[in-house]
Amino acid sequence: MSSKRQRSCTSDGEAAGSSTAKRRALPPKKSNFLKWSVDDVCGFLWMQGLGQFEKLFRDKNISGTTLPKLTMDELESIGVRDLGNRINLFRCINDLLQWCFETKVFNDPIHGHIEMHPLLVRIIDTPQFQRLRFIKQLGGAYFVYPGASHNRFDHSIGVAHLAGKLVKVLARHQPELQVDHRDILCVQIAGLCHDLGHGPFSHLFDRKFISKTRKNLKWKHEDASVKMFNHLISSNNLKVVLKKYGLVLPQDVTFIKELIRGPKVGNDSKDSKWLYKGRSKEKSFLYEIVANKRTGIDVDKWDYFARDSYHLGIRNNFDYLRILKYARVCEVNNMKIICTRDKVAGDLYNMFYTRNALHRRAYQHKVVNIIESMITEAMVLADPHIRFSGSAGKQFKMSTAIDDMEAYTKLTDSIFQQILISPKHGMKKAQTILNNILNRRLYKCIGQTQSKARTIIKQEEFDDLEAKVIAAVPSEPVDVQLEAKDLIVNVIPMNYGMKEKNPINNVRFYRKNNPDKAFPIRREQVSQILPKKFSEQLIQAYCKKTDKKSVRAARKHFAQWCRNRKLPKSWDSDDTDPAPVLRQAQE
């Protein structure tokens, strides 16, 4: 127990005014509670003003190794009948299990000084987690926004901090939920490790590079996060460390992985509606903290909204602390879920508007997408020529490194420089593309538009869009004959995180005078000027040829394709006909 924590405990004991407390044997300062004797435990109870339970704890021979097992039900079974006494004991023991060890302080630009449990620090100090220092949070956005140099390492620590704050708020305000120290640690570890599986330039790797090099593979970075977490535990011998801090194997490790990725398919749980194995249905709300599949409101978003806005230089109008303040668990349809106060409904709409605004202004910025398309193209060209050593000395390409975590640990944003300085002759084309990025010789944007409900572009059409744009012959003759390979057409879904659905419809609220009854709030009850649609497709087109004649011809093809599909007129085309604009204004 740290001296600071110990002094505060002693002060509390003396404030209780018990002369007996001073005569009791107190546990040594900076000690590991797991090594405490029965006398040490009883001394701790006296310091906390709970000396009336000394005889009971002595009779039951409760030492430090027993403390992590004392749930509310266990306390009742050993003879603590009064609910208030059980709550006080449970809370006191949980505080001890969380804070009896020396914590480490991180000075974060977003959240200030963050205290991290030593188990989290032990995970941070591994090669698998340190790798995140070298993966940009926003991928290619750094080439457009000079401040966007932050990385997945910063973000992951921020998510662990917020996950801990939220779960502790719920535990403190609602002790009947029986959130114990294991739950708190597991949720924090999941927040810390949820992005372990990201590849070079973050989402560029899984959404663009892997989809081009391994087209038949359904793979998400969350899958790699779980595999990397397993690798982190095994290669650093952390099972012993997990047990030291009171976690139960393999149940708690399963719980952490479920928090990151979700349930495994084919779960054989007795309750067919409950697909998780790490925790029972009674603690379903814990699965909504790090990655909320039900509403999309989670601490992952809270951190990246604040962090990305700060580094991009974009004002963030969403205040997650207000949502955190009013978080509460209610039971809805026999399921315990995280709810919030009725008066913050407008703040939640603001949260999803912030998400959409960040996508429009930064994540899907036309130049960001041009640069990421060029980096992807260079990585695809370089893939056959670069190898990484994996387990048992086996060699892997970039595209296959995701199959071996030892090889994948070596794959970071440094691949950009590896390609640039490689002496291999087969890398020349890839090097030319990356040098063009550095010298700002970028592909040219030839237009951007949005699809409407009746003009939505289906997934099966995506691969042929470039050819269809070239096939759209403009009414005016063009000076250059282009081919499909000269264009890139990206179809980007823009929504509030749940495709065409309004995620707030899944949120439940409570009132101040009835905090245990949850209910939905319709959009019209919040405001009459909120959006009625929650999804659209953003279509961006680029020309790889950068001479003026080719770009002009490409713009005419794209404008004609937009007219053929009855899409809104591209804002960046040579179509000077005012009629489409007038028609759109009338609509």
ZIHUQUI-V436672 format. One record per helix or strand of 2 or more residues. SS is the DSSP state (alpha for helix, beta for strand). FROM is the first residue (numbers start at 0). TO is the last residue. If there is no record, write none. Layout:
<<SS/FROM/TO> <SS/FROM/TO>>
//
This chain:
<<alpha/2/14> <alpha/18/22> <alpha/32/34> <alpha/37/46> <alpha/50/58> <alpha/63/66> <alpha/71/76> <alpha/82/98> <beta/103/107> <beta/111/115> <alpha/117/123> <alpha/126/133> <alpha/138/142> <alpha/151/172> <alpha/174/176> <alpha/180/192> <alpha/202/212> <alpha/220/234> <alpha/238/243> <alpha/250/260> <alpha/280/287> <alpha/298/311> <alpha/319/324> <beta/327/331> <beta/334/340> <alpha/341/362> <alpha/365/384> <beta/387/388> <alpha/390/392> <beta/394/395> <alpha/400/402> <alpha/404/407> <alpha/414/420> <alpha/424/437> <beta/443/450> <alpha/452/454> <alpha/458/470> <alpha/483/485> <beta/486/494> <alpha/502/505> <beta/508/510> <beta/513/518> <alpha/522/525> <beta/534/542> <alpha/547/563> <alpha/578/585>>
//
